[in-house]
Amino acid sequence: MNKKCLLIYYSGTGNTKYVTLKLAPKLEQVGFDVDIYRINPLLMEEINLSKYDVVGIGYPIYGLNVPSKVHKFFKKQQFKKGQRVFIYKNSGETYRVNNSSSLVLRKIIKRKKANLTNEYHFMMPYNIHFRYDESLVKEMLTMDEKLMDILVKEIVDEIPNIKKYTFRNNFCNRVLRLMYIGGPINVSFYKVDKKKCIKCGKCVQGCQMKNIYFNKKGNIKFHHKCLMCCYCTLNCPKDAIKMGLFNSWRVNKPYNFKEIEKIELKSPIITNETKGFFKCYIETYQEINKRYKELFKE
């Protein structure tokens, strides 16, 4: 009988969904029966984990932390004693300070007597700060593919892979957890450009928190339950939504990963000479390539 794996994930704009849907068939190819559960931040239901041999937890890193609703969701769940758990998180950069983003999840898993054995950090383009060049995104997705192969190999062969959290990183994690209240506060300053808005309702329909609505006059308005996932600002077809205090970081137009996957790279984007924001990728690429060669002898 095949072992059963459940992938539980939260995704605001689709990055973690993309990783999950790529990861699931790779696990199935090596003999797992895989189920997928997407966290509904409004439902917060308890699900039956007892029938699964392995549970994977996927999430986007928000402000060096697990999203608040993911935190609350897993506080409600009951793991089997000794149940194997792995984490697959993603962000737009891989600085070591992001390592501790799973700190609260680690504590929950330990308290519920499950066994966190592996943790992986995938690279996906941020939907805030600035837009990533599509050639770079293509290269990131290629490296993510290797990291998925590493994940699958280590899960199948039961090879642990856990990073140590430093005191400094844990401290930053705890301080920035204050950002949990940032979304509800910042959304008070959200505005919609009435000249641009075509009232298509895409933001209303796509907001998982049901935070966006049409008022009696037919104008877009906001409640105070925002997670700052940036779905609305990223997907607005007319770039009509101003994201409050962080409007200068607004990114509009979602990434078409299917089309980006077709890009043929003529030369590496990240090299040993890369500087600035993406310099962290040099070490990440090296670690992935090194581990890939160790596991697959290539």
C-alpha positions in Angstrom: 0.0 0.0 0.0 1.3 3.5 -0.9 2.1 5.9 1.8 -0.3 8.8 2.1 0.8 12.5 2.0 -1.3 15.6 2.7 -0.1 18.9 1.4 -1.7 21.7 3.4 -1.1 25.2 2.1 -2.1 28.8 2.2 -1.7 31.0 -0.9 -2.7 34.6 -1.3 -1.7 35.4 -4.9 -0.8 32.0 -6.2 2.9 31.5 -5.5 2.5 28.7 -2.9 -0.3 27.2 -5.0 2.1 27.0 -7.9 4.8 25.2 -5.8 2.2 22.8 -4.3 0.8 21.8 -7.7 4.3 21.2 -9.0 5.3 19.2 -5.9 2.3 16.9 -5.7 2.9 15.0 -8.9 6.6 14.6 -8.1 5.5 12.9 -4.8 3.0 10.7 -6.6 5.7 9.6 -9.1 7.7 8.0 -6.2 4.7 6.2 -4.8 2.8 8.6 -2.5 -1.0 9.0 -2.6 -1.2 12.8 -2.3 -4.1 14.9 -1.2 -4.1 18.7 -1.2 -5.9 21.0 1.2 -5.9 24.8 0.7 -6.4 26.8 3.9 -9.5 29.0 3.8 -8.6 31.9 6.2 -12.3 32.4 7.0 -13.2 28.8 7.7 -10.4 27.6 10.0 -11.8 24.1 10.3 -10.2 21.1 12.0 -9.3 18.4 9.5 -8.5 14.7 9.9 -4.7 14.3 9.8 -4.7 10.8 11.3 -4.8 8.9 8.0 -1.7 10.5 6.6 1.9 9.2 7.0 3.4 12.5 6.0 2.0 16.1 6.2 3.5 19.0 4.2 2.9 22.6 5.2 3.2 25.3 2.5 3.0 29.0 3.0 4.4 32.4 1.7 6.7 34.3 4.1 5.0 37.5 5.3 7.4 39.9 7.1 9.8 37.1 8.2 6.8 35.1 9.6 4.2 32.5 8.8 0.9 34.3 7.9 -1.3 34.9 10.9 -4.1 32.7 9.6 -1.8 29.8 9.0 -0.6 30.2 12.6 -4.2 30.1 13.9 -5.1 27.2 11.6 -2.5 24.8 12.9 -3.2 25.7 16.5 -6.5 24.0 15.9 -5.1 20.8 14.2 -4.3 17.5 15.9 -1.3 15.5 14.6 -0.6 11.9 15.3 2.1 11.3 17.8 5.4 11.1 15.9 3.7 12.0 12.5 6.3 13.2 10.0 5.9 16.8 8.9 7.8 18.9 6.5 7.6 22.6 5.6 7.9 24.2 2.2 7.8 28.0 2.4 8.6 30.7 -0.3 9.6 34.3 -0.6 11.3 36.6 -3.0 14.6 36.5 -1.3 16.6 34.0 0.7 18.4 36.0 3.4 19.1 33.9 6.5 16.9 36.1 8.6 13.9 34.4 6.8 15.0 31.0 8.3 13.1 31.6 11.5 9.8 32.4 9.7 8.5 28.9 10.8 9.3 29.5 14.5 5.7 29.4 15.7 4.9 26.4 13.5 7.9 24.5 14.9 6.6 25.1 18.4 3.1 24.0 17.5 4.3 20.8 15.8 6.5 20.0 18.8 3.8 20.7 21.3 1.4 18.4 19.5 4.1 15.7 19.5 4.5 15.5 15.7 7.9 15.2 14.1 9.2 18.0 11.9 11.9 16.4 9.9 12.5 18.7 6.8 12.1 22.4 5.8 12.7 24.0 2.4 12.7 27.6 1.2 11.6 28.1 -2.4 12.1 31.2 -4.4 9.1 33.0 -5.9 8.7 36.6 -7.1 7.4 38.9 -4.4 4.1 40.6 -5.2 5.2 43.8 -3.4 8.3 46.0 -3.4 9.1 45.8 -7.1 8.5 43.6 -10.2 11.0 40.9 -11.0 12.4 40.5 -14.5 10.8 37.4 -16.1 14.2 35.9 -17.1 15.1 35.9 -13.4 11.8 34.4 -12.5 12.5 31.6 -15.1 15.9 30.9 -13.5 14.3 30.9 -10.0 11.7 28.4 -11.1 14.4 26.2 -12.6 16.2 26.1 -9.3 13.0 25.5 -7.5 12.5 22.4 -9.7 15.8 21.1 -8.4 14.9 21.9 -4.8 11.6 20.0 -5.3 13.6 16.9 -6.4 15.8 17.3 -3.3 12.7 17.5 -1.1 11.1 14.4 -2.7 14.3 12.4 -2.5 14.8 13.3 1.2 11.2 12.6 2.2 11.2 9.2 0.4 14.5 8.2 1.9 13.7 9.7 5.3 16.7 12.0 5.3 16.2 14.9 7.7 16.9 18.4 6.6 16.4 21.1 9.2 18.1 24.4 9.4 19.2 25.8 12.8 17.6 29.0 13.9 19.9 31.6 15.4 19.0 33.8 18.4 19.2 36.9 16.1 16.8 35.4 13.6 14.4 34.3 16.3 14.5 37.8 17.8 13.7 39.4 14.4 10.9 37.0 13.9 9.3 37.8 17.2 9.6 41.6 16.7 8.2 41.5 13.2 5.3 39.4 14.3 3.8 42.8 15.2 3.1 43.1 11.5 0.1 40.8 12.1 -1.8 43.9 12.9 -0.3 45.8 10.0 -2.8 44.7 7.4 -5.9 45.7 9.3 -4.3 49.1 10.1 -2.9 49.8 6.6 -6.2 48.9 4.8 -7.7 52.0 6.4 -5.6 54.0 3.9 -6.5 51.9 0.8 -8.1 54.0 -1.9 -9.5 53.2 -5.4 -9.0 55.5 -8.3 -12.6 56.0 -9.5 -11.4 57.2 -12.9 -9.5 53.9 -13.5 -11.8 51.5 -11.8 -14.1 49.6 -14.2 -16.0 47.9 -11.3 -15.3 44.5 -12.7 -15.4 43.0 -9.2 -12.2 40.9 -9.6 -10.8 42.2 -6.3 -14.2 41.6 -4.5 -14.4 38.0 -5.8 -10.7 37.2 -5.3 -10.2 38.5 -1.7 -10.1 35.4 0.5 -10.9 37.5 3.6 -14.0 39.0 2.0 -12.5 42.3 2.9 -13.5 44.1 -0.3 -17.1 45.0 -1.2 -19.3 47.2 -3.3 -21.2 49.8 -1.3 -24.7 51.0 -2.1 -23.4 53.5 -4.6 -21.5 50.7 -6.4 -18.0 51.9 -5.3 -15.3 49.6 -4.0 -14.8 49.8 -0.3 -12.7 47.9 2.3 -13.4 46.3 5.7 -10.5 45.9 8.2 -9.6 42.2 7.8 -6.8 42.6 5.3 -3.8 40.1 5.4 -1.9 42.2 2.9 -1.5 39.3 0.5 -1.6 41.9 -2.3 -4.1 39.9 -4.4 -6.2 43.0 -5.2 -3.3 45.3 -6.1 -1.6 42.6 -8.2 -4.6 41.5 -10.1 -6.5 44.8 -10.7 -6.8 45.0 -14.5 -6.6 48.8 -14.4 -4.1 49.2 -11.6 -6.7 51.3 -9.7 -6.1 50.3 -6.1 -3.6 52.3 -4.0 -2.3 50.2 -1.1 -2.2 52.7 1.7 1.0 53.5 3.4 2.9 51.0 1.2 1.6 52.3 -2.1 5.2 52.9 -3.4 5.7 49.2 -3.1 2.7 48.3 -5.2 3.2 45.7 -8.0 0.5 45.3 -10.6 -0.1 42.5 -13.1 0.3 38.8 -12.1 3.2 36.7 -13.3 2.2 34.2 -16.0 4.2 31.2 -14.8 3.2 29.0 -17.7 4.6 31.5 -20.2 7.6 32.2 -18.1 8.5 28.5 -18.0 8.8 28.6 -21.8 11.6 31.3 -21.7 15.0 30.0 -22.9 17.8 31.5 -20.9 20.9 32.2 -23.0 23.1 32.9 -20.0 22.9 32.8 -16.2 21.1 35.7 -14.5 22.6 35.2 -11.1 26.4 35.0 -11.1 29.2 35.3 -8.6 29.3 39.0 -9.5 25.6 39.6 -8.6 25.2 42.5 -6.1 22.4 44.1 -4.2 19.1 42.6 -3.3 19.6 39.4 -5.2 23.1 38.7 -4.0 21.6 36.2 -1.5 20.7 33.9 -4.4 24.3 33.1 -5.1 24.6 31.1 -1.9 21.1 29.6 -2.3 21.9 28.4 -5.8 25.2 27.0 -4.6 23.5 25.1 -1.8 20.9 23.7 -4.1 23.4 22.6 -6.7 25.7 21.0 -4.1 22.9 19.1 -2.5 21.5 18.0 -5.8 24.8 16.5 -6.8 25.2 14.7 -3.5 21.8 13.1 -3.8 21.7 12.3 -7.5 25.5 12.0 -8.3 25.2 14.5 -11.1 
